[in-house]
């Protein structure tokens, strides 16, 4: 079974990550090597692949420096199933809460969605054709063009025979008596097939051009009813799903009638037709295989379960969570509603700030399961400046696009960007260092009035330089104690 493994070199992977993430070259290199190793493994014979285990990664660094973003962008680049989970959500077996195996089931569910989307994209063209046919049948309510023709009474009797009926029921009215000379000519009215075809073509043209998008139609759609309930299992609280369509349901599949515009009906019908064309059992097999071979789990806040603290409260299960993580990360089989899932080749990227604890306080067995250790550097003022301007999804570009919808052109000069970065760095150093997330707060405060007044503002060209940034931010940066509550 072929897998969509990217064959990018580590240098190319780092270059792709550089488009969205500033700095942190050591972490980028580590994940680039991990991704390339997956490609290398797939080139080996099947009997040798099983012995090549992924080298899991432990990222160490303060919040807001790019740990999560690196893992998320890597998964997008690899087209791999990806989930982000917090270690603090898990509890030791025997406590009420989620057990660690639930993240494997979540990964497979994400893989199913990913594969389903890919399969639907593959049949999109045929699904659009089928949906268009259904829409045309709904919209084709105009009277058919008719024409008159003269036939002999004997021919008319032939048309009315039980098996030789005209496919379009062409005769609708006729003149003359029911009984008479078989050779007598009578006049009938039938559908003009040539003009009917032209009428259909015109309807297709109007549908494709969007002329009919505002018209209201009624469509019948099947409801996706696969309910889930939470149950207590020996492993903790789990979700159990029931596929009602596969059971002996006396009511059959439920459907509902929706009144929507033609434009909305197109997307609904295309999705429904695409789902009908997908083999669900094959989809689930591929999704399980994809999760097992290329899945990535980002395990955040791993430092919060570090340490062997005794006492009451949540601390009591910290070491227990670590011990529960061991078999899952090392390689085990987890049961799910899609079948058994092997975790041997899933890549785990653990991350934590380790402010209150150290990586060495993790139990030795877990440290051994995370052999690659990468330390991410705190962001400097220069990094903040680059983050605001350089990435493809840079924060300033986002606000420019948002205000552009109101017809406003926003420009922040280079010295204005430097001033924002400087203020963010100062606030991080004096209050709490939350990394690049501080820039979101600074930009919101800087542009708060502009964003509020944008629909009515008369000035469509707005330029913010360093002085304008200082004037707008001075009120709450002046008193850092007050900023503790504002920022």
N, C-alpha and C positions, 0 to 999 in steps of 0.2 A: 504494500500500500504506500503510494508516494505521499510525501509530506511537503508542504510549502516552506521549505527551509531556504532562507536567503543565503546566497553565496558571496555576500559582501566581505571584503577583507577587514581585519580589525581597524586599519587606518580609515577605511571608508565608513565603518560604523561610527567611529569617533567623530568623523566629519559630519555625519547625519545628526548626531546628538548635539554637536556644536551649533546647529541651526536653531536650537530651542533652549539650550542650557549653557550658561556662562561658567567658565572655569571648571574645577573639579576634574582635572585631567586623569588623576590616578583612578578615580571611580569609573570614569568612562572607559579607560583601558581595561579594567578588570571585567566589566560587563561585556565589552567588545570581544575579549578573549573567550569568555564563557559562551557567547553566541556563536563565535566561529567554531568552537569545539563541537557544537551540535552539528554543524555542517560537516566537519571532518568525520564525526562519528557515523553519519549517514552514508559516507562513502565506503565504509568498511563492510566486509561480508556480514551477513546476519548473525552468524554464530559468534563473531568477535564483538559486535555492538553491545551485547548484554553485559560484557565485563567493563565497559567504559562508563563510569558513573560521573554525573555532573559535579563540578566543584562549586559547592554553595558558597555564598558571599555574605560577609558581615560588614555592613556600612556603619561607621561610627562618626557622628557629627551632630552639631546642634540643629535645632529645628529651623526650617526655612532655608536650607542651603542647597536643596535639590535632590535629596535622596529618593523621594517618591517619584519625582518627575523623571529621573534617570530610568527607573525601572519601568514606568508607564510608557515612555517613549521607546524603550527597548522592545517592549512587547508589541507595540504598534509596528515597529520596524520589522520584527520577525513574523508578524501576522500570527502570533501565538496566543492561546488562551491565557488570560491574565486576571488575577484578582489581588486586591489589597485588603489585608485583614490586620486587625490590631491584636497583639498578643494578650492585651488586658481583657479581651472579651471571653477568653477561654478560662475554664476552671478545671481543677483536678477531677478525675473520675470519682464519683461519690458525692460531688457537690452539685447543686442545681445551677445549670447554666450550659453553655455550649461546650462540647468537647472538641479537641483539636482536629479530629477526623472530619468535622463538618466543613472545614475549609477545602478539603479534597472534593467533597460533593459540590460545594459552591464553584470550584474550578471546572468541574465537568459540566455543570449547568451553563457556565459562561462559554465553554467550548461548544455546547449544543447550539447556543444562540449564534456563535461565530460561524459555525459550519452551515447552519440554516440560512444565514444571510448570504453566504457565498453560493449556496445551491440556488437560492432564489434569484440571485444576480445572473446565474448561468441561464436560467429559463425565462429571464425577464422579457425577452423579445416575443417568445411564444405566448407568455402570460398576457402581455399587452394586446396581442392579436385576439386572444380569446375574450379578454375583457371588452375590447372594442366591439366584437360581434354581439356580446350580450347587451352592451349599451345601444347598439344600432337597432336591435330587436325592440328595445324599450322605446326608442325615439321614433321608430318607423311607424307612426300612427296616421300619416297622411293617406287620403284615399288613393288607391292605385289608379294610374291612368288607364282608361278603357278605350276600346275601339270596336266598331261594328263590322260584322262580316256576314256574308250570305252563305248558307250551307243547305244541302238537301235534307229533307225530313229524315231520310234513312240514316244520314251521317249523324244527325242529332240523337237518334235512338242508339247509335253505336257509342257515342260519348256518354250516354246515360247508363250503359251497361255496368254491371256491378264491379267488374275488375278493370275495365279500360277507362278509368276516370282520368280526365286531364289533370296533371299535377298541380295546376294553379286554380282548379275549379273555374275554368275560363268562362263558361257560359253562366250568366247571371239572369238575363232577361231574354225573352224571345217573342216574336210576333207570330201569329197563326194559330190554328186550332190544334188541340192535342192529337186529334185523329185526322187523317187526310192522305192524299196521294204521297207515296214514299219519295217520288221524284220532285215533289213540290219544293221550291226554294223558300226558305224562311230566313229571317234576319236575327242574328244573335249578337250579344255584347260580351266581349271577353277582355281580359287584361292584356294591355299592350306590353309585351315582355321587353321590348327594346327601350321603350320610354320608362318602364319600371326600373330597368337596370340603370338608366341615366339618373333617375330620381334617387336610387340607392347610392350611386357614386357621388351625387351632390351632397347627400347627407353625410357620407364619409368625409368629404372635403370640409364641410362645416364643422364636423366634430373634431377633426385634426387641427383645424385653424383656431379652435377655441371659441367660435361664435356661439356654441351651445352651452358653454361652461356655466352660465348662470341659470340655466333651466333646471327645474326641480323634477327629480325622478324618484320612484320608489324601488329600492333594491332589497332582496332577501339575502341575508348573510348568515352563515353558520356561527354560532357562539362557541368560543373556545372555553369550555367548561371543564377544567381539570383542577378541582379543589384540593387544597392542602390543609392538613390539620397538624397541630403540634402534639406530639406524643412523648411520654416518658419512656426512655429505653435504658438498658443498663449502662449505655455510654453517655446518657444525659438527655437533654431535650432535643428532639429531632423533628424534622418535617416529614410527614408521610403523604405521598400523593396518590390520588385515585384517578385513573383514566376512565371516566364514566362511559366514554364512547366504546371502549373495548369490552365492557361488561354487558351482560344481557339486560340492556335497558329497555323496558317495555315502551318507553316514550320515544326512543330513537334519538337522533341528533337534534338538538334544539336550534332553531333559527329564529331570527327576528327581522322585522321589516323596518328599514330606515328611510326617512325622507331627507334626501341630500341633493346638493347641486350636482350637475354632471361632472364638474371639475373635481369635487370630492369623491364622487362615485368611481371615477377612473382609478384613483389610488387604492380605494377599498377593494374594488374588483380585481385589480392587477395582483394585489397581495394575496387575495383569496385564491385566485387561479394558480398563482405560483406555489402556494402551499399544497394545493391538490396534486401538483405534478411532482412533488418531492416524496421519495420513499423514506418513511420515517424510520424503519428498522435499520436501513443502510446509513441514514444520517446519524443515528445514535451510535452505531458501531464506529463510524469515522470519528465522531466527536470524542468517544472514549479513547481511541487510539491517539488522536491529536493531543488530548490532555496528558496522556501518559508519556508521550515522546517529546512534546514541545511546550508543555504547560510551565508557566512562571507564577510563583506565589511570592508576593512581597509581604513579609511578616514585619510589620511596624511595631514600634514601642516594645521591642524585645528587652530593653533595659528595665522596663517596669516589672518584669518577672524575674529579674536577676537578684541574687542574694539568697541567703538561707535564714531569713528572719523568722523568729518564732512569734508567738502571741496570738491574739485573736484578730478577727476581721479578715479582709482579703489576703493579708500577708501569709496566712497559713497554707495557701495552695500555690504559692509561687514556685517552689521547687517541684511540686507535683506537676505543674503545667510544663515545666522544662522536661521532666522525665516522660511525660506523655508525648512531647514533641519528638523525642528521640526516634522511636520506631518509624514515625511518619516521614521524617527527614531522611533517615537512613535507607528506608525502603521497606514497604509493607503492602498489604492488600486491604483496601477499604471497600466495604459494601455500599452500594448506592442503588437508586431506583433504575439506573441505566446498566447495572451489572457491576462486577468486581473491578476495582481500579487499582492498578499497581503504581506505587509512588516512587519506584527506583530511579526514574530518569526525569522527574520533575525538578526544575531548578528553583531553589529557595534563596531568596535575597532577604536577609534579615537586616533590620536597621534600628538604631536607637541613638539617643543623644548622650546617654551615660553621664548625666550630670550628677546624679545621686549615687551612682554605682559605677563599677568598672567592668569591662568585658571579662576580666579574670574571675569575676564573681559568678559568672555563669558556671553551671556544673561542668566538670571536665569533659564528660561524654558529649555534651552539646557543643562545647567549643571545638571538639574534634570533628563534628559534623559540619562546621562552618570554617573550612580551612583557609579561605581567602579573606583577609582582613584589610579593609580600606578605610582610611581616615579622611573625612571631608573637611576642608578648611573653612573657618568662619568667613563670611563675606565682608569685604572691605568697602570703603567708599567708592573706589574705582570700579569694583564689581557691580555696585548698585547703579552707577552711571551706565555701564554696559548693558545691564539687565533692562534698563528703561528704554534703550535704543536699539540694541543689536538683534535680539531673537526675532524670528518671523512673527511670533505672537507677542511681541513686546507690549508692555503695558500702555505706553503712550500711543502706539498704533491702535490699540483697542479703543481707547477713548476718542481718538480721531475718527474712527469708523462710526462709533455710536453717535457722536455729535454731527457727523456728516449726514446722517439720516434727517436731521433737522435743518440742513442747509448751512451749517456752521463749519468754518474752516479753522481748526485749532492748530497753532504753532507754538511749540515750546523751544526757545533758543537753547544753544549749547550751555550757556552759563546758567540758564534756568534749570536745565536738567542736572547740572553739577550741584546747584543749590538744593534741589530736592534730595539728591543722594547724600549730600552733606548733612542735611537736617535728619534724614532717616538714620544715618550712622550715629549722630549725636543722641537721638532718642533711644536707639538700641543700646548704647553704652550706658546711659543714665537710668533707664527704667528696666526693661527686660529685652534681651536679645532674641527676637523672633525672626531674624534673618530677612530674606527678601519679602516675607509677608508684610513687613512694615511698610513697604512701598505701596501696597494696596490701600492701606489706611491713609498714607500721605497724599496719594493721588485723589482719593475720595474727598478729603478735606480741602485740598487745593481747588478742586473743580466743583465743589458742592453747589455754590451759587449759580455757576454757569449751567450745570446740569438741570437745576431747578427752573431757571428762567429761559432755557433754550427755546421752547416753543414760541415765546412772545418777544424774544430779544431782537432788537433791530440791527445790532452790530453783528454782521455775519463773519467778519475777519477778526479773530482773537489771537493776540500774540502775548505770550507770557515770558518775560525775561527774569533774571535773578532778582531784581528789585520787586517785581510783581509777585514772585513766589514768596519773598520775605514778607511783604505786606499782608498777603493772604494767610500766611502760616504763623505770623508773629503772635497772634492772640493766644494760641494754645501751646506753642513751643516755648513761650516765655516762662511759663511756670511749669516745670517738669513734674512737680508733685501733682498738679491738677491733670497733667497729661497722662498720668498713670491710669486715671479713670476714663479719660477720653480715648486714648489710643490703646 
